[in-house]
Each structure stands twice: as structure tokens, then as C-alpha cells.
């Protein structure tokens, strides 16, 4: 009996000690959070000068720009352009371009089909930048396509992130290099291979494909067989056995905005001290491809703050009717929380679609730790069923949309190189809204009453995960 009591006492003390350590870690994490820097500038600036657009022929006059912007509003009574665009102009260096064609691509099969078709049609060069490039069925299909074009005299230049491709065998990339493809490993994990200051925590999370300087693809999709099946029941194709479908969103772009994306790719190559590239026609004469107004925005931890994040906060501050966000990794900082709560307090319909399952346990539970605060503020939260949600999209007032690689977490805001496109106008806004509505119909609503009844085990996971949110 004494032995049993002693054993129970030891277990009790061990449990108390573990709980005390857990509390200490929580307090330490909260203390560290209080010292986190403000990562965006003060957006409460007065109205700037009139917004000026750029077309395939060059900058438009203020009067011409005003006519284009009025056209994309579709006759809607909204001040989002007046209130938001002037702020965005002051934040972002890249121009707001008109004359673009934008195609919304959903999930792997459609996106890969469009990308491979563009690669097949390449005549001069292919520039590709990716976080993950797996040695699997999809990765090998892209490798074969790129090698074939290189052998035809089309120069292929590839930037691949060192951490994102850590699981890809070196012989996979060696075969590409042996064909003449120029490969740049972004911030190598091995410090002995660093071409500049070793910055292991800075990662290239961008996903970008540019063909002949005329057509570009960007969004959330990596090159991997996890995307080989769609997220709907129609058009499904095989994916790894037992794995859920991945739901993602990309854009196919043509027009003057492709020039801006090309500049970003080449700037990354130079900043990473890649070998001089083969001379090609990287900047063909821009042509008008459509009527969409688009701005390309790249962000980098080398800048004082994330340009994409600052732009999003500006748009949230200008929201008048609706804020519809779909995001894979949601761990908001105090400023994003405040912006969402403030919009809801103004009567704006703020609706989030977030994952119900994930490939990142810590991010998933860290984000859920903010649900109660947001629900109390009037923010609506839904979790997407049956898929791994990997999309990163936003639609504000039905006319300001962005699609890209940026997650709503600390890593994207502070440590990653990211890339988004902002598309203005009712026409594209309707497409994004329809996509959002379909995802919403396949999601479960999280109510405050239901969330307050969640088990203690989930609450402990949330507390533990939030300790690491800055480094996730």
C-alpha cells in the first residue's frame, strides 16, 4: 500500500512540475510577444496624389487613370479606390498596371495543365521560382518538360528554396543542371555554400513561373504530387494513397504586369549572387492582353516591413461592406487582429475561411487560439472540410482582390520572401466571390457558443502552439 501511495505521490508531483513548467513557458512566451516590433508603418496618412496607372504604352495621365478606375468599379458606389489606392501608392513601389488578362486557377490539375502548356509553347526563356519541387510524378513531369525546352534552345532559369527542397535528392537537380538549366539554391542550408551572409531563417516562399516574358503564373501551389487531385468530386485524379486533397488558388497573368514580375525574379537572382544569366529577351515589348487592373507586390525581410502585409492592412482599413479572407496558415499579430475587429465593429461583414486540418500542427492550433477573441468581435469563422486548405486569397468590398503566396502568420510577414498580385474591379471580384461562396458551402461555421465548449485538451494545445508563433 505504501509503495502504491508513494508511486501516486511521485506521479502527482511530476504532473505538478510539468504543469508549472508549462505555465512558465506560457508566461515567457507572452513576455517575448510584448517585445515584438511593429512591422508596418502608420497607415493613417492623408490622401496622396491621384493614382496613376501604367499601360503597355507607358504611364497614363491622371484623367485617363481616373476613367479606367471608374470603369473597373462597375458603377458601384464605393470609396475603396479613393480611400485605399492613394495609401497603397504611398506604400508600394511597383506600378498599378492596366491592360492585363487574369485567369483564376483552382487546384493542382487545372494549374499544372496551364503551366505545362505555357512551358511547351516557350520560345525564348523560362524563369521559375518555387519553394517546393518534389522528386515525384508531378515534379518529374515538370523536370522532363523543362529539360526538353532547354535542349530546344530555350533558356531555363530555376530558383529553388533550400529548406523547401531539402527532401528532394540532389541527383534530381543535377540532372536539370546537366541539361543546361541554370539553378540557384536560395539561402543554402549549408553555411559553407552561402554566397552572401548566411540567413537560414529567410526563405523564398514565392511560387512564380514566367514564360517568354509574356505569361506568368503565381499563387500558392508548389510542384508536388499532393496537388495531383482536385478538391472537388469532379475531375479527381490520383494522389498519394490515403492523403486528403489540397485546395489551392493561382493566377495566370498576361499583359504589362508580367514585366513587373520579371523584374522581381531577376532582382532575386542578383540579390542571391547567382551566376550571370544567359542573354535572352527577358523584357519583350509589352502588349495589351485584356482590361484588368493589376499590381504585383513582392515582400522581403530585407525591407523595413512586409509590403504585402501593409497593403492588406490598408485595404482592411478602407473596407466598407465586406472582408472575405481564405488562408492556409492563420496566426495573426496584434495589428491584423485590430484591423479585423475594427472592420467588424464598423458593420463590415468579416468572414474567414480557415483549415479544419493541416500539415502544420503548431500553426493550426496557434491560429485557433484567436478564435474566441475574433468571434466576440463579430468576425465570422468557417473551417473548410475534407481538404488541406492551402489558398491565400482576399476579397474586400467585392472589388479589391489579392491572390498569392502570403500566409497570415508571422513567418510570412517577417521571414519569408513572398509574392502576391492585387486585382481591382467588379469583374474579377465576382469570380473570386463565387470561389469563396463555393468554399464557404463546403465549410463548417464556428460559433462562439460551440467554441467555448471545446475540450481542455484543445485549449492546452492552443496555449502551447502560441508560444512558438513568432518562429513558425
C-alpha positions in Angstrom: 0.0 0.0 0.0 2.8 2.4 0.9 4.5 1.6 -2.3 1.4 2.4 -4.3 0.8 5.7 -2.4 4.5 6.6 -2.9 4.1 5.9 -6.6 1.0 8.0 -6.9 2.7 10.8 -5.0 5.6 10.8 -7.4 3.2 10.9 -10.3 1.3 13.8 -8.7 4.5 15.7 -8.2 5.7 15.0 -11.7 2.3 16.3 -13.1 2.5 19.4 -11.0 6.1 20.0 -12.1 5.1 19.6 -15.7 2.2 21.9 -15.3 4.4 24.5 -13.6 6.9 24.3 -16.5 4.1 24.7 -18.9 2.8 27.8 -17.1 6.4 29.2 -17.1 6.7 28.7 -20.8 3.4 30.4 -21.4 4.4 33.4 -19.3 7.8 33.6 -21.1 6.1 33.5 -24.5 3.7 36.3 -23.5 6.7 38.3 -22.3 8.5 37.8 -25.6 5.4 38.7 -27.5 5.2 42.1 -25.8 8.5 43.0 -27.3 7.7 42.1 -30.8 8.2 45.1 -33.2 5.5 47.0 -35.1 6.1 45.6 -38.6 4.1 48.1 -40.7 4.2 51.8 -40.9 1.5 54.2 -39.7 -1.2 54.0 -42.3 -3.2 56.9 -41.1 -1.7 59.2 -43.6 -3.6 61.9 -45.6 -4.8 61.3 -49.1 -1.9 61.3 -51.6 -1.8 62.4 -55.2 -4.2 60.9 -57.8 -3.4 57.3 -58.6 -1.6 56.9 -61.9 -1.8 53.7 -63.9 0.6 52.2 -66.4 -0.4 50.6 -69.7 1.5 48.7 -72.3 2.4 52.0 -73.9 3.6 53.6 -70.7 2.1 55.8 -67.9 -1.5 57.1 -68.3 -2.4 60.6 -67.4 -4.3 61.3 -64.2 -7.5 61.8 -66.3 -7.0 58.6 -68.2 -6.3 56.7 -65.0 -9.4 58.0 -63.4 -11.5 56.8 -66.4 -10.0 53.3 -66.1 -10.6 53.0 -62.3 -14.1 54.2 -62.7 -14.7 51.5 -65.3 -13.5 48.7 -63.1 -15.8 49.8 -60.2 -18.7 48.7 -62.4 -20.9 51.6 -61.3 -20.8 50.6 -57.6 -21.0 53.3 -55.0 -17.8 52.7 -53.1 -14.9 54.9 -52.0 -12.5 52.0 -51.7 -10.4 53.3 -54.6 -10.2 56.8 -53.3 -9.5 55.7 -49.7 -7.3 52.7 -50.4 -5.4 53.3 -53.6 -3.8 56.5 -52.5 -2.4 54.8 -49.4 -1.3 51.8 -51.5 0.5 54.1 -53.9 2.5 55.5 -51.0 3.4 52.0 -49.7 4.3 50.0 -52.8 6.9 50.9 -55.5 5.5 48.7 -58.2 3.1 50.3 -60.6 -0.6 49.7 -60.9 -0.9 48.4 -64.5 -3.8 48.2 -66.8 -4.4 46.1 -70.0 -3.9 42.7 -68.3 -5.6 39.4 -68.7 -6.2 37.5 -65.4 -7.3 33.9 -65.2 -8.3 32.4 -61.9 -6.9 28.8 -61.5 -8.2 26.5 -58.8 -6.3 23.4 -57.5 -3.4 21.4 -58.9 -4.8 19.7 -62.1 -6.0 23.0 -63.7 -2.9 24.9 -62.6 -0.4 22.3 -63.7 -2.2 21.9 -67.1 -2.0 25.6 -67.8 1.7 25.9 -66.6 2.8 22.9 -68.7 1.0 24.2 -71.7 2.9 27.5 -71.4 6.2 25.7 -70.9 5.5 23.6 -74.1 4.9 26.8 -76.0 8.0 28.6 -74.8 10.3 30.0 -77.5 12.9 32.2 -75.7 13.2 31.6 -71.9 11.5 30.2 -68.8 12.1 31.6 -65.4 10.8 29.6 -62.5 10.9 30.2 -58.7 9.4 27.8 -56.2 9.5 26.8 -52.6 8.9 23.0 -53.1 9.9 21.0 -56.1 9.4 17.3 -55.2 11.0 14.3 -56.9 7.6 12.6 -57.6 5.3 12.1 -60.5 4.4 15.8 -60.8 8.0 17.1 -60.1 9.4 14.7 -62.7 6.8 15.7 -65.3 7.9 19.4 -64.9 11.5 18.3 -65.0 11.1 16.5 -68.3 9.2 19.5 -69.8 11.9 21.9 -68.7 14.8 19.7 -69.9 13.1 19.3 -73.3 12.8 23.0 -73.7 16.4 23.6 -72.7 17.5 21.1 -75.3 15.5 23.1 -77.9 17.5 26.2 -77.0 15.0 27.8 -74.6 17.0 29.0 -71.6 15.5 27.8 -68.3 16.5 29.5 -65.0 15.3 28.0 -61.8 15.3 29.4 -58.2 14.6 26.8 -55.6 14.4 27.3 -51.9 17.0 25.3 -49.9 14.7 24.4 -47.0 11.6 23.8 -49.2 13.5 21.4 -51.4 15.5 19.7 -48.6 13.7 16.4 -49.2 14.4 16.4 -53.0 17.5 14.3 -53.9 20.5 16.2 -55.2 20.6 14.0 -58.3 17.2 15.4 -59.3 18.6 18.9 -59.6 21.9 17.6 -61.1 20.0 16.1 -64.0 18.4 19.5 -64.6 21.8 21.3 -64.4 23.5 18.8 -66.7 20.9 19.7 -69.4 22.0 23.3 -69.2 19.3 24.6 -66.9 20.6 27.4 -64.6 19.8 26.5 -61.0 20.1 28.9 -58.0 19.6 27.5 -54.4 18.1 30.2 -52.3 19.9 30.8 -49.0 21.6 27.3 -48.8 21.1 25.5 -45.5 24.8 24.6 -45.6 26.7 27.7 -44.4 29.7 26.7 -46.4 27.7 27.1 -49.6 26.4 30.6 -48.7 27.2 33.2 -51.4 26.3 36.0 -49.0 25.6 36.4 -45.3 24.1 33.1 -44.1 20.4 33.7 -43.3 18.9 30.3 -42.6 15.6 31.8 -41.4 15.0 33.8 -44.5 13.1 31.6 -47.0 11.9 32.0 -50.6 8.2 31.1 -50.3 7.3 32.6 -53.7 5.8 30.5 -56.5 6.4 32.1 -59.9 6.6 30.9 -63.5 7.3 33.3 -66.3 7.5 32.2 -69.9 9.0 34.4 -72.6 8.3 37.5 -70.5 4.7 37.4 -71.7 2.8 35.0 -69.5 3.2 34.4 -65.7 1.7 32.2 -63.0 1.7 32.9 -59.3 -0.2 31.8 -56.2 0.1 29.1 -53.5 0.8 26.0 -55.5 4.2 24.2 -55.1 5.3 21.5 -57.5 4.3 18.3 -55.8 2.0 15.3 -56.3 0.0 16.3 -53.2 -1.8 18.6 -55.7 -2.4 15.9 -58.3 -6.0 15.6 -57.2 -8.6 18.4 -57.2 -10.6 19.4 -54.1 -14.0 18.8 -55.7 -15.5 15.4 -56.5 -15.3 16.3 -60.2 -12.2 15.7 -62.2 -10.4 13.9 -59.5 -7.1 12.4 -60.3 -4.9 10.0 -58.3 -2.8 11.4 -55.4 -0.7 9.7 -52.7 -2.8 6.9 -51.1 -4.7 7.9 -48.0 -3.9 11.6 -48.3 -6.6 14.4 -48.5 -7.0 16.6 -51.5 -5.2 20.0 -51.4 -7.2 23.1 -52.1 -5.2 26.0 -53.6 -5.5 29.0 -55.8 -3.3 30.5 -58.5 -3.4 33.2 -61.2 -2.4 33.1 -64.9 -1.4 36.6 -66.0 -0.7 38.3 -69.3 0.0 41.9 -70.0 2.2 44.7 -68.6 2.2 43.2 -65.1 4.4 40.4 -66.3 7.2 42.9 -66.8 7.0 43.7 -63.1 7.1 40.1 -62.1 10.1 39.5 -64.4 11.9 42.4 -62.6 11.3 40.7 -59.3 12.6 37.3 -60.4 15.8 38.9 -61.9 16.3 41.0 -58.7 16.1 37.9 -56.6 18.7 36.2 -58.8 21.1 39.1 -58.5 20.5 39.5 -54.7 21.3 35.9 -54.2 24.5 36.4 -56.2 23.6 33.9 -58.9 25.9 33.5 -61.9 25.2 35.9 -64.8 22.3 34.7 -66.8 22.4 33.9 -70.5 21.3 36.9 -72.5 17.7 36.5 -73.6 14.7 38.7 -74.5 13.6 39.0 -70.8 11.7 42.2 -71.5 9.8 42.0 -74.8 7.7 44.9 -75.8 4.6 44.9 -73.5 1.2 44.3 -75.2 -2.3 44.9 -74.1 -3.8 41.4 -73.3 -7.1 42.4 -71.5 -8.7 45.1 -69.4 -7.8 44.0 -65.8 -6.0 46.4 -63.4 -3.3 44.6 -61.6 -0.4 45.4 -59.2 2.4 42.9 -58.5 3.7 43.1 -54.9 6.7 41.3 -53.6 7.8 41.4 -50.0 11.2 40.6 -48.4 12.6 40.5 -44.9 15.3 42.8 -46.1 12.7 45.6 -46.2 11.6 47.5 -43.1 8.1 45.9 -43.3 6.2 43.5 -45.5 4.7 45.4 -48.4 2.0 42.8 -48.9 1.0 43.0 -45.3 1.0 46.8 -45.2 -1.2 46.8 -48.3 -3.6 44.3 -46.8 -3.9 46.4 -43.6 -4.6 49.4 -45.7 -7.3 47.6 -47.6 -8.9 46.3 -44.4 -8.9 49.9 -43.0 -10.7 51.0 -46.2 -13.3 48.2 -46.2 -16.9 49.4 -46.3 -19.1 46.3 -46.9 -17.2 43.0 -46.8 -13.9 41.3 -46.0 -13.6 37.7 -47.2 -10.3 36.0 -46.4 -9.3 32.5 -47.2 -5.9 31.5 -45.7 -4.0 28.3 -45.0 -1.9 29.4 -42.1 -3.6 32.0 -39.8 -1.6 33.3 -36.9 -2.4 37.0 -36.7 -0.3 39.6 -35.0 -1.9 42.4 -32.9 -2.3 44.8 -35.8 -4.1 42.3 -38.0 -6.4 41.3 -35.2 -7.2 45.0 -34.5 -7.9 45.6 -38.2 -10.3 42.7 -38.4 -12.0 43.7 -35.2 -12.3 47.3 -36.3 -13.8 46.4 -39.6 -16.4 44.2 -37.9 -17.2 47.0 -35.4 -17.9 49.3 -38.4 -20.6 46.8 -39.6 -18.4 45.2 -42.3 -19.1 41.6 -43.0 -15.8 40.0 -42.0 -15.7 36.3 -42.9 -12.7 34.0 -42.6 -12.3 30.5 -44.2 -9.6 28.6 -42.5 -8.4 25.0 -42.4 -10.1 22.2 -40.5 -7.0 20.0 -40.9 -3.4 21.0 -41.7 0.1 19.8 -42.4 1.4 22.2 -39.6 0.2 21.3 -36.1 1.7 24.3 -34.4 0.4 26.9 -36.8 -3.1 25.3 -36.8 -3.5 25.4 -33.1 -1.8 28.8 -32.6 -4.3 30.3 -35.0 -7.3 28.6 -33.3 -6.1 30.3 -30.1 -7.5 33.6 -31.5 -10.9 32.3 -32.5 -12.7 33.3 -29.3 -11.4 36.9 -29.4 -12.4 37.3 -33.1 -15.8 35.7 -32.6 -16.6 38.0 -29.7 -15.7 40.9 -32.0 -18.3 39.8 -34.6 -15.8 38.1 -37.0 -17.3 35.0 -38.7 -15.1 32.0 -38.9 -15.6 28.9 -41.0 -13.3 25.8 -41.4 -13.0 24.1 -44.8 -14.0 20.4 -44.7 -12.3 17.4 -46.2 -9.3 19.1 -47.8 -5.9 20.6 -46.8 -6.7 24.3 -47.4 -3.6 25.9 -48.9 -5.2 29.0 -50.6 -4.1 32.5 -49.8 -6.8 34.9 -51.1 -8.6 38.1 -50.0 -11.6 39.9 -51.4 -12.6 43.3 -50.0 -15.8 45.1 -50.9 -16.1 42.8 -53.9 -13.6 44.9 -55.9 -10.2 44.6 -54.3 -8.8 41.1 -54.6 -5.4 39.5 -53.9 -4.0 36.0 -54.6 -0.5 34.9 -53.9 1.9 33.0 -51.6 1.5 35.1 -48.4 0.0 33.4 -45.3 -1.4 35.4 -42.5 1.3 34.4 -40.0 4.5 35.8 -38.5 6.7 33.8 -40.9 5.2 35.3 -44.0 5.2 38.8 -42.5 8.8 38.8 -41.1 10.9 36.0 -42.5 9.8 35.0 -46.0 10.1 36.4 -49.5 6.5 36.4 -50.7 4.7 37.4 -53.9 1.0 38.5 -54.5 -1.0 40.1 -57.2 -3.7 42.7 -56.4 -6.5 42.7 -59.0 -9.0 45.6 -59.0 -12.5 45.6 -60.3 -16.0 44.1 -60.2 -15.5 41.6 -63.0 -12.6 39.7 -61.3 -14.2 40.3 -57.9 -17.3 38.3 -59.0 -15.0 35.4 -59.9 -13.3 35.4 -56.5 -16.6 35.8 -54.7 -18.0 32.8 -56.5 -15.0 30.8 -55.5 -15.3 32.0 -51.9 -19.0 31.0 -51.8 -18.2 27.5 -53.0 -15.6 27.1 -50.3 -18.0 28.5 -47.8 -20.6 26.0 -48.7 -18.0 23.2 -48.1 -17.1 24.7 -44.6 -18.3 24.4 -41.1 -19.3 27.5 -39.2 -17.5 28.0 -35.8 -19.9 29.7 -33.4 -18.9 31.3 -30.1 -21.1 29.0 -28.1 -19.7 26.0 -29.8 -16.1 27.2 -29.4 -16.5 27.9 -25.7 -17.4 24.2 -25.2 -14.2 22.9 -26.8 -12.3 20.5 -24.5 -9.4 21.5 -22.3 -7.0 19.4 -24.4 -7.6 21.8 -27.3 -7.1 24.8 -25.1 -3.7 23.5 -23.9 -2.6 22.8 -27.5 -3.5 26.4 -28.4 -1.5 27.8 -25.5 1.5 25.6 -26.3 1.4 26.5 -30.0 1.1 30.2 -29.4 4.5 30.2 -27.6 6.1 29.5 -31.0 4.0 31.7 -33.3 6.8 34.2 -34.0 9.1 31.4 -35.3 6.6 29.1 -37.0 
